[in-house]
């Protein structure tokens, strides 16, 4: 009798592990407005939502060095419809964590929330990433965080920047993802708004 129960337990465990071992299904859909939506349902308790734009440092003009770095530091500030503190507190109230990132190609905002808060999190993500306010007095508020970003750069970060600058000296891929210390604060709120609209 005991051996029969052990076999049944092993069979149930094997069935459960094979069900969880199945690969998540990836779906990519292009909407009529040009937005591409990619989803992967991993059946996990946390959902990660990412809104990414082609607005990395490679799209900066020569006189806009550090523009994408400035935009990244604006995440969590006021949007056109809500105060920044309301956005951040709303995300935290639902157990969410908001983060921003940049690369030479992309600027993005990610929001990690419990799975059952996904629909509300989409609204928060849209306000945090797609609808920034870029109020002139907030430009000065992000300058200390940009200086701190530069202060925490490693030797590896400098080497990668120099390699990109040498390899792509005639193109946008040579632009650094960090604002040079000499240009921090030179990007105006109007320039930020125009860049965001163009992307």
ZIFEN-V814013 format. One record per pair of residues at least 24 apart in sequence whose ideal C-beta (glycine too) atoms are under 10 Angstrom apart, sorted by the first residue. I is the first residue (numbers start at 1). J is the second residue. Records with the same first field share a line. If there is no record, write none. Layout:
I=J / J
This chain:
19=43
41=115
42=115
43=115
44=115
45=114 / 115 / 116
46=95 / 96 / 97 / 112 / 113 / 114 / 115 / 117 / 118
47=96 / 111 / 112 / 113 / 114 / 115 / 116 / 117 / 118 / 121 / 122
48=97 / 99 / 110 / 111 / 112 / 113 / 118 / 121
49=96 / 98 / 109 / 110 / 111 / 112 / 113 / 118 / 121 / 122 / 124 / 125 / 126 / 129
50=99 / 101 / 106 / 108 / 109 / 110 / 111 / 112 / 125 / 129
51=107 / 108 / 109 / 110 / 111 / 122 / 125 / 126 / 128 / 129 / 130
52=101 / 103 / 105 / 106 / 107 / 108 / 109 / 110 / 129
53=102 / 105 / 106 / 107 / 108 / 109 / 129 / 130 / 196 / 199
54=105 / 106 / 107 / 199
55=102 / 105 / 106 / 107 / 108 / 195 / 196 / 198 / 199
56=101 / 102 / 103 / 104 / 105 / 106 / 107 / 108 / 172 / 173 / 175 / 177 / 199
57=102 / 103 / 104 / 105 / 106 / 107 / 164 / 172 / 173 / 174 / 175 / 176 / 177 / 178 / 179
58=103 / 104 / 105 / 106 / 164 / 168 / 171 / 172 / 173 / 174 / 175 / 177
59=104 / 105 / 106 / 107 / 172 / 175 / 195 / 198 / 199
60=104 / 172 / 175 / 176 / 177 / 179 / 187 / 195
61=172 / 175 / 191 / 195
62=172 / 175
63=183 / 186 / 187 / 191
64=175 / 179 / 183 / 186 / 187 / 191 / 192 / 194 / 195
65=175 / 176 / 178 / 179 / 180 / 182 / 183 / 184 / 186 / 187
66=146 / 150 / 175 / 176 / 177 / 178 / 179 / 180 / 181 / 182 / 183 / 184 / 185 / 186 / 187
67=107 / 175 / 179 / 183 / 186 / 187 / 191 / 192 / 195 / 196
68=102 / 103 / 104 / 106 / 107 / 175 / 176 / 177 / 178 / 179 / 187 / 192 / 195 / 199
69=102 / 107 / 142 / 145 / 146 / 149 / 150 / 176 / 177 / 178 / 179 / 180 / 183 / 184 / 187
70=102 / 134 / 139 / 142 / 143 / 145 / 146 / 179 / 183 / 184 / 185 / 186 / 187 / 188 / 189 / 191 / 192 / 195
71=100 / 102 / 107 / 129 / 132 / 134 / 142 / 187 / 192 / 195 / 196 / 199
72=99 / 100 / 101 / 102 / 107 / 108 / 109 / 142 / 145 / 146 / 149 / 177 / 178 / 179
73=100 / 102 / 138 / 139 / 141 / 142 / 143 / 144 / 145 / 146 / 148 / 149 / 179
74=100 / 128 / 129 / 132 / 133 / 134 / 135 / 138 / 139 / 141 / 142 / 145 / 189 / 192 / 196
75=99 / 100 / 101 / 107 / 108 / 109 / 110 / 128 / 129 / 132 / 142
76=100 / 109 / 128 / 142 / 145
77=128 / 132 / 133 / 134 / 135 / 138 / 139 / 141 / 142
78=127 / 131 / 132 / 133 / 134 / 135 / 137 / 138
79=124 / 126 / 127 / 128 / 129 / 130 / 131 / 132 / 133 / 134 / 135
80=127 / 130 / 131 / 132 / 133 / 134 / 135
81=126 / 127 / 131 / 133
82=123 / 124 / 127 / 128 / 131 / 133
83=133
84=127 / 128 / 132 / 133 / 135 / 138 / 141
86=124 / 127
87=123 / 124 / 125 / 127 / 128 / 131
88=124 / 128
90=120 / 121 / 123 / 124 / 127 / 128
91=117 / 120 / 121 / 124 / 125 / 127 / 128
92=124
93=117 / 120 / 124
94=118 / 120 / 121 / 124
95=121
96=120 / 121 / 124 / 125
98=124 / 125 / 128 / 129
100=128 / 129
101=177
102=177 / 178
103=177
104=160 / 164 / 168 / 172 / 173 / 174 / 175 / 176 / 177
105=172 / 173 / 177
107=177 / 195 / 196 / 199
130=196
131=196
132=192 / 193 / 196
133=189 / 192 / 193
134=188 / 189 / 190 / 191 / 192 / 193 / 194 / 195 / 196
135=189 / 192 / 193
136=188 / 189 / 190 / 192
137=189
138=189 / 192
139=185 / 186 / 187 / 188 / 189 / 191 / 192
140=185
142=184 / 185 / 187
143=179 / 184 / 185
144=184
146=178 / 179 / 181 / 183 / 184 / 185 / 187
147=179 / 181 / 184 / 185
149=177 / 178 / 179 / 184
150=176 / 178 / 179 / 180 / 181 / 184
151=181
153=178
